[in-house]
Amino acid sequence: MRILVVTPYYLPDAGPSAWLYALLCEQLVRRGNEVTVVAAVPHYPSGRVPPSYRARGLEREMRNGVQVLRVPVPSLDRSQLALRMLQFLSFQLGAAWVGRRCEYDALLVTNPALHAGLAFAALGPWRRKPAVFAVADVYPDAGIDLGIFRHRAVIAAVAALERFCLARATSVRIISESFSAPLERLGVPRSRLVLIYDWVDSDLIRPLPRHNAFSQEHGLDGKFVVLYAGNIGLSQGLEHVLEAARLLLKEDDIQFVMVGDGASLQQVRSRAEQAGLPNVTFLPFQPRERLPEVLASADVSLVSLQRGAAVRSLPSKTFSILASGRPLVASLDEGTDSWNLIQRAQAGVCVPPECPALLVDAILALKRDLPLANRMGRNGREYALRHHSPEAAAIQFDELFHAIVSSPPPKKRNVRRVTLAVKRAFDVLFALTLLVVLAPLLLLVALAIRLTSPGPVLFRHERLGRRGVPFACLKFRSMVRGAGALTARDAHGATVVGAGDPRVTPLGRILRQWSVDELPQLWNILRGEMSLVGPRPDEVLALELYSERERLKLEMRPGLTGLATVNGRNSIPWPERLEWDARYVEDFTLKLDLIILWRTAGVVLRREGIYTSEARSGGG
């Protein structure tokens, strides 16, 4: 069987899923499958792309029988949300483009949809291929718990992207039974959920001597090492580990070692320095081949998550620790899959999250009872070998792929409906990314408007939306307050804004020249009132003037740009604009949208068609 896997991280990347999917794909090849992986160039966890992968196009390589296609992404600081979103979008566009030329029988895409939703849409439902959507965290819940998603519209947009993929997946792979309830709330029937636990390379990660080369290099011999190895991100709650280290300052032989990188590294390191914690050592991510020594250097290994995070997550590092033969101390929510797994394996001690005093008690209990600690380490190793081998996971996935390929194909969807659904997914992803990336510019423009001209920052004008439903279309205000009372109209009833219009403020002229005044409509797109590409929205009064053909434009969401924009923009009469809008609805394809977006960039840069005495522009 030909299997296409789309995942942002793949070896030699350092992402936690990189080695997981490398192990799985290699085992699937050994089982006689042909596997192609579309992944980003290495960039995890910092977002920095190694020099050897920069300034190059698509990378192709064969890795242990797996064909790997690496999509270029910009080298950016991943700790900044705006730049991280830009990387997400770059990968999605690249993966969708590269995957379109691949031949495959089944598709596997890893969540969240923010990472790979567009690629899923383009390579799964759009091509009518059976697809597995692999859920490692439940979104938007995971982002809400971490405080990343706060605004209702953003939460709704992320949920819509995730729901889009979940609804169109043939099967949804989950890593924890606790995922079932929240996914059912997102509309996924239990019959499409398939539980496949994560796996670990138990040949590579195995019990090694406590005193080894890594331990010696970093002065850990003679210390009781409490090790945290992995992503130092927003969900780990490592500030509580630092507090436990502070409480243990008098225990001279206990050393906390944090090995890794991530969005919160600088914050955690600064907090440790401010607290004066000589018993905390920070070390960078280590090459994968050194991971066995790293884990073997621990007397106790930590798994830490913020309160609520373990409810919808099962950290993959748990399985590595089990395989390493070291006891666990886990700070996470009681009753979650992670808690129950550790208890079931009898491989460590679990304490509630955000309780440094209880964390201290657990560490001291294992330090003072080494036979117990050793027994827990052996139990973990045995449990990993029995239940979490790559071979067992590959068998389950192989059976799943054969089941979805051999099952009756879904009822043929209306091609236009599927295409519109993909278009909406792209709209949400693109608008959300641009709003985050352009947030500093938007704030700067808002401040400039406030300082240079009395009146509101935003101009809200009622426009016709899809099916003729009115909505409040947003623009940065580019005219003097009260300009609406001085509106001029042409013979067709369209408003007229000339190049020397006295209503336009000096700042407004600059905003209009570069179309910056239109950027608030990204919010309209996120809310589902507009699209990136479509007929331009008209005033409500225009509805009575439309001919039967011109009413075609109401079948689709109005667009930030469209055929009329790239064929004269405001320099063509209103009837001609309406004809372009009707033609867009008749000829709509995703390829046409991409062409219009590309041509729009040129129109904006050349500042074409901004003003005309025959134009309909709106009084904002």
Secondary structure, 3 states (H helix, E strand, C coil): CEEEEECCCCCCCCCHHHHHHHHHHHHHHHCCCEEEEEEECCCCCCCCCCHHHCCCCCEEEEECCEEEEEECCCCCCCCCHHHHHHHHHHHHHHHHHHHCCCCCCEEEEECCHHHHHHHHHHHCHHHCCCEEEEECCCCCHHHHHCCCCCCHHHHHHHHHHHHHHHHHCCEEEECCHHHHHHHHHCCCCHHHEEECCCCCCCCCCCCCCCCCHHHHHCCCCCCEEEEEECCCCCCCCHHHHHHHHHHCCCCCCEEEEEECCCCCHHHHHHHHHHHCCCCEEEECCCCHHHHHHHHHCCCEEEEECCCCHHHHCCCCHHHHHHHHCCCEEEECCCCCHHHHHHHHHCCEEEECCCCHHHHHHHHHHHHHCHHHHHHHHHHHHHHHHHHCCHHHHHHHHHHHHHHHHHCCCCCCCCHHHHHHHHHHHHHHHHHHHHHHHCHHHHHHHHHHHHHHCCCCCEEEEEEECHHHCEEEEEEECCECCCHHHHCEECCCCCEEECCCCCCECHHHHHHHHCCHHHCCHHHHHHCCCCEEECCCCCEHHHHHHCCCCHHHHHHCCCEEECHHHHCCHHHCCHHHHHHHHHHHHHHCCHHHHHHHHHHHHHHHHHCCCCCECCCCCCCC
